[in-house]
Each structure stands twice: as structure tokens, then as C-alpha cells.
Amino acid sequence: METNLNTKIYNADIYLRLSKEDGDKEESDSITNQKELIYEYLKSRDDIRIHEVRVDDGYSGVSFERPAFQQMLEDIKAGKVNCVVTKDLSRFGRNHIEVGKYLEKIFPYLGVRFIAVNDNYDSILSDTQTDHIIIPFKNLINDAYCRDISIKIRSNLEVKRKKGDFVGAFAPYGYRKSEADKSRLEIDEEAAETVRRIFRMYLQGKSAYRIAEALNKEDVLTPMDYKKEHGSAFYTGFKKNLKSEWTHVHILRILSNQVYTGNLIQGKATTPNYKVKKKVKKGPDKWNRVDDTHEAIIPVADFNNVQELLRLDTRTGAAQEKVYQLSGVVRCGNCGGNMIRKTVPSGNKKFVYYVCGNHKADRTICSSHNINAEKLEQSVLLLLNKQIESVTDLGSILGKLEEIQKQNGELAKRNRQVIKKKEEIQKYCNLRLSLYEDYKEELITKEEYMELKETYGRRIQDAEQGLAALEEGIELLAAGFGHTCNWMNEFKKYGYLEELSREVVVSLIDKICIYEKKDGERYPRIEVRFRYAEEFEAALSLIEDVSSDRCGLPEEKGEAGYGKNKSED
């Protein structure tokens, strides 16, 4: 619009921005100070009328995807605004390419006057020759300053992550930031109890869908609502002012988060540079992992059991209350495929079987063997109780062994054996190396060379296996395994089992193999492969070695064998 004096009146938006991410000094660059400076400047400008004050507080100047800036841009396009006033060029933006684009192309095209007060820049009064040099140079300095701050922040965060400091904006659900040290996590008992319950329900066979449903029925606050209720400035663009609900995604996210075992894994994603804010996932080898940074909510053994359940990827329908006890662990002993649970109605009864999944999908693969589900569960229960009894007996023997080995100097003896075994390995390595020289000097034939080389290779391999067994035994003896073998406690904590449970199956069983009946056999052969089989073997081997040597232990062994039991149903 024009006055009678032919003076153009400009409708201006005052634009204010502040971001600590850009290294802005909060006191001097505060929104209030910016506004007061611009108001003082406009007092003597009769040709400028204020349309709106636009504020982007907490938004980086690198990107122009800021809400207040975009609103101002819409008003410019609609013809409501034809002037923009800001404290200085750095308040407008710190990306010299984008700032230059607005000042040299977009604003002139739209007829917008631009004023940066502290930089003494007014687009309608500018000295074109000078501004073509000075303004781009100032923009470049602002951009470089932002880049320098970004590099320093990234480096600082990387150092903190490697130290095990928590650098996230919000503590994970179940924890809160310590008042004494904001980079340390401490347990939030109210939320932590919900986390424990989620893990417990999942181990007991509840599906993620059913867990979410149960929490919603009881009006348990979701992680997002819990943060809001307890004072966190947590924002999400979804379901504003509405109470959110638990979903299976919430449950699975909690179940797979290692933070609940006391370990911190950070730096899973990054941005390409300070101008591009889109997150890019990093490979696991580039994550920052630090163990034992805070108190655990979930024991490591329970967490690992849950991960095994998640790996099995057992799914239940919406109407199904629980995952079947043996889901995901029953395999065909002949082809290695999964055995599928199948229900066959017969009159008023239902018969449940496990059949080879590969054969069901393609009859040319494997055979049609099956096993009654009830009989299988009875057999597994029987073998589980035998294994628990064997492990319990083994623990008792190991306790005696620990006391005896202290008296007899068993640890020192085994250390001497390790030295001798290493000397033996070195001797055969030297002999093998000298063979080639003997062959070159024609002291031995090519056939003798190849034969001796193979012989020494086998002896080295045997000696290395013996060394590994000795070192494993020393580790057990030195650690006081009679009292500290956590894997034994996993078996002993259940005691005698009256019935199978999903938790017990996942905790103690690796897999169950069902073999096709052979001629003359009445029932299929079942093989239960228990977890911690290697530890079981090592403990048994140690007992055999020591008791047969000189410890005087009774010849006792668990009946369950080396980590697996067999049954003919």
C-alpha cells in the first residue's frame, strides 16, 4: 500500500530464533533480548508495521524446516507479509547456501524486504557491490561456526558414550537420571516393577499382544504417558492430549533392550553431517557398548532366555492366551525341520500331535512320523527332573572337590601341567618347522616329509585340545565353581517339577529332537538337548580327572549324561 507521500508501508514479521545446538549464548541471544533490540530499532521506522512475531526457540539454524519460519513463509506467499526483520544473519540461519538463496533469489522474487539489524543490512538500502562480498562472507562465517560447534558436540558425546555416561534426552522407561549426576541412571521403582512384570509374563508364555492387553485393562501408564505424568518435557506428534495405549511394539521394545541388564548401548544411529538431520543407522560393530554402568532391573539369565524366545519367533493368534509350552523347540531328528503342533478332532475328543513340518509342506521331504503331544510333554518332564537331579548332585560333588583341591594343591598342579603342555606344543611346532630344511637338504624324502608333517600336525592339535581342557579346569577351580556356577543355579532353582511350564522349557532346554521309529521300535525316540551342555561336560570331566588321580572322591556322576537325555517315550 502507498501513503499520500508515496512512501511504501511494509508489513513485517519479526523473526526470532535460539538454539544451544548452534552454540548460541543464551543470555545475549535470548528471545527477549532479540525482541527488545528489534523493537528499539523499529521505533524510528514509520514505514514498517509489525504483522506477527515469529519465534523458533530450540531450533537449529542449519535447517529451515522450523515451524515459525514456515508459518512466516506461508504468510509471505499469501501476500500478508512483505518484510522480515531479524537481529542478525545468524538468527535467520546458519546454512550459508540456504541463507544466500533466500537473500539473493527467493525474497527478491517475492518482493520481500529483509533487515538484519546488528549486521546493518537492509535489502532496499544495500550497497550491491559491497554486499555481494560482505554478506556471503558473514553467512559463511556463521555456517563455519555452526559446523565447528557441531564437531565439538559430536566429539564430546562420543567421549561420554565411551565412558559409559548416558547422553539421551530422556531416561529409558524403568530408570530416571540421577539428581547427583545426570549422566547416570538409577532405578525408578514404580516403572521398574512394570518392566519386571513384562519379562515375567513373557517367560511364563504370555504373548506380547496379551501382555499389552493386560496392562491396558489395568490402566498401567505407557512409557510416554508415564514420562509426561512425572514431569518430563516429552513431546510426540501423535495422540496429542489423549491417553496412549500399550501395544505389542512397546512390549517387544522393552523385552529386547539390554539397558535392563545394567549395560548401555548407545550411538546406534547418527546424522551424515550437521546440515542433514535424517538419522542413519550404524552397524552393531560401531555401537558404543559399556557394561555394568548402572543397576540392573532384569537378571542376565532371564534376559537371555527372553532373547531366545524372541529368536524362536513363536506367534499366537489374537484369541490365544498363551504360547504352547514346547513351541519353537521341537525339531525333527531326521531332517532338522520344525515339528508342528497339529490338532485332529475325533468325535467328541481332540488328539494333539507334533508332526514333521517339512513333510507336511512337501511329502517328498522326510517322512510322516509324528508323536502324541501329551506323551511328549510327559517324557520331557521326566527327563527334565532327571537332569535337575543330576546337576544338583554335580554341584554337591563340586563343592566337596573345591575343599579338597585347596588342601591338595590341585590348582598349582594343573598350572604345572599347563606349562608342560605348552612346552609340548612348542616342541612339535619346532619339529614341524625343521622338516622343510631336512627335505631341502635331502635328508628325508618327499613322502617322509608329508607323513611327518601330518603326524606333527595331529600331535599339535591333540596337545592344544588338552591345553584347552586344562585351562578350562583351572578357570573352574580358581573361580570356586562349587558356589559360583550360575548355570547350575538355573537348574537348581526349579527343584522337582510337578508340571512343565514355558519358562522352564526356555530356560533349560536348547531343543527337543524327535526321530522316526525304526523297525521293531514301539515309540519314536526322543532326545532332549539341555542348555549349558558344555559347562556340564567340563564339570564332569574335571571330576573324573581329579577323582581318578588323587583326590579320593567317590565315583559319582549325574545320570543325565553330557547335556542331553534320551527316551523311548
Beta strands, then each sheet from edge to edge (+ up, - down):
strand 1: 10-18
strand 2: 48-57
strand 3: 83-86
strand 4: 113-116
strand 5: 121-122
strand 6: 175-177
strand 7: 185-187
strand 8: 264-266
strand 9: 269-270
strand 10: 280-281
strand 11: 288-290
strand 12: 330-332
strand 13: 339-346
strand 14: 349-356
strand 15: 370-372
strand 16: 509-515
strand 17: 525-530
strand 18: 564-567
sheet 1: 2+ 1+ 3+ 4+ 5-
sheet 2: 6+ 7-
sheet 3: 8+ 11-
sheet 4: 9+ 10-
sheet 5: 12+ 16+ 17- 18+
sheet 6: 13+ 14- 15+
end
